[in-house]
Amino acid sequence: MPDLNKPVAAVTGLNHLTLSVSDLERSFHFYVEVLGLKPLARWKNGAYLLAGHNWICLSLDKECRTNPLAEYTHSAFSVAREGFEFFSQKAATGEFQLWKINQSEGDSLYLLDPDGHKLELHVRDWQSRLKNLRAKAYEGLILF
């Protein structure tokens, strides 16, 4: 008999991320020309882009936000060390609007896209984060 407390099939990864945008041309330019995502497809009301192996959808939406949300929720993209330095220089010249200054381990740059979606460009991975937590644990930390 199956254990009803465990899912029959587990989620295997993030399939795609869809971002509502108010101006497809502006957002397409930002994600492709500024951040360097690879365009896969584009149509009147949307576009598919690739960030490494991750699929991103830009979807034109008349209900799109106009300001960043107050909460911490954000999307983090991996960047190589060289890429991080490149984007940091762009941030220093004011090319990006920053929403937070990094105070955690690893190099991160917190910026806003043209519609106020909170993004993070991060150099390290989850393994380095857990290694750091072992050395400097958050209050109430449980590692699995």
C-alpha positions in Angstrom: 0.0 0.0 0.0 1.4 3.4 -0.9 2.4 5.9 1.8 -0.2 8.6 1.5 2.1 11.1 3.4 4.6 11.0 0.5 3.9 12.1 -3.1 3.8 9.4 -5.7 6.0 11.4 -8.0 8.3 14.2 -6.9 8.9 17.4 -8.7 12.1 17.0 -10.7 13.0 20.6 -11.3 11.9 24.0 -12.4 10.2 23.7 -15.8 10.0 27.4 -16.7 9.6 30.8 -15.3 6.9 33.2 -16.8 7.2 36.9 -16.2 4.4 39.3 -17.0 5.7 42.3 -18.9 4.0 45.6 -19.9 6.2 46.3 -22.9 7.5 43.2 -24.8 10.1 45.1 -26.9 11.6 46.7 -23.8 11.7 43.5 -21.8 13.0 41.4 -24.7 15.8 43.9 -25.1 16.6 43.8 -21.4 16.7 40.1 -21.1 18.5 39.4 -24.4 20.8 42.4 -24.9 21.5 43.4 -21.4 21.4 40.1 -19.4 22.4 37.9 -22.4 19.6 35.3 -22.4 19.3 33.4 -25.6 16.1 34.0 -27.6 14.2 30.9 -28.7 11.0 32.2 -30.1 9.0 35.5 -30.2 5.5 36.4 -31.1 3.1 39.3 -30.8 2.4 38.8 -27.0 5.4 36.9 -25.8 8.8 35.3 -26.1 10.7 32.3 -25.0 14.3 32.8 -23.8 17.0 30.4 -22.4 19.1 31.2 -19.4 21.6 28.3 -19.3 19.2 25.3 -19.3 16.3 27.2 -17.9 13.4 28.3 -20.0 12.0 31.8 -19.4 8.7 33.1 -20.9 8.0 36.8 -21.3 4.2 37.3 -21.5 2.6 40.6 -22.4 0.1 41.3 -19.7 -2.1 44.4 -19.4 -2.3 43.6 -15.6 1.5 43.7 -15.2 2.8 45.3 -12.1 4.2 48.8 -12.3 6.4 48.7 -9.2 8.4 46.1 -7.3 6.6 44.2 -4.7 7.5 44.9 -1.1 8.3 41.3 -0.3 11.6 39.5 -0.7 10.5 37.1 -3.5 12.8 37.2 -6.4 14.3 35.2 -9.3 18.0 34.4 -9.1 20.2 33.7 -12.1 23.6 32.0 -12.1 26.5 34.0 -13.5 30.2 33.2 -13.9 32.7 35.3 -12.0 33.6 37.2 -15.2 29.9 37.9 -15.8 29.4 39.1 -12.3 32.2 41.6 -12.7 30.8 42.8 -16.0 27.3 43.3 -14.4 28.8 44.9 -11.3 30.4 47.6 -13.6 27.1 48.2 -15.3 25.4 48.6 -11.9 28.1 51.1 -10.8 27.3 53.3 -13.8 23.6 53.2 -13.0 22.6 51.0 -15.8 20.6 48.8 -13.4 18.2 49.9 -10.7 19.3 48.0 -7.6 16.7 46.9 -5.0 19.0 45.4 -2.3 22.7 45.4 -1.4 24.1 41.9 -0.9 24.8 40.9 2.7 24.9 37.1 2.3 27.8 34.8 1.4 28.8 34.8 -2.2 28.6 37.5 -4.7 25.1 38.7 -5.6 23.8 41.6 -7.5 20.1 42.5 -6.8 18.5 44.4 -9.7 15.1 45.2 -11.1 13.9 44.4 -14.6 11.9 47.1 -16.6 8.6 46.0 -14.9 10.0 45.9 -11.4 10.5 42.1 -11.1 13.2 41.5 -8.5 16.2 39.6 -9.9 19.4 38.4 -8.5 22.6 37.6 -10.3 24.5 35.1 -8.2 28.0 33.5 -8.6 27.8 30.5 -6.3 25.4 27.5 -6.0 23.3 25.7 -3.4 26.3 23.5 -2.3 28.4 26.6 -1.4 25.4 28.1 0.5 25.0 24.9 2.6 28.7 24.9 3.2 28.5 28.4 4.5 25.5 27.6 6.7 27.5 24.8 8.3 30.1 27.4 9.3 27.6 30.2 10.2 24.2 28.7 10.9 20.9 30.7 10.7 18.9 30.6 13.9 16.9 27.4 14.1 18.8 25.8 11.2 18.1 22.1 10.3 20.1 20.6 7.5 18.8 17.5 5.7 
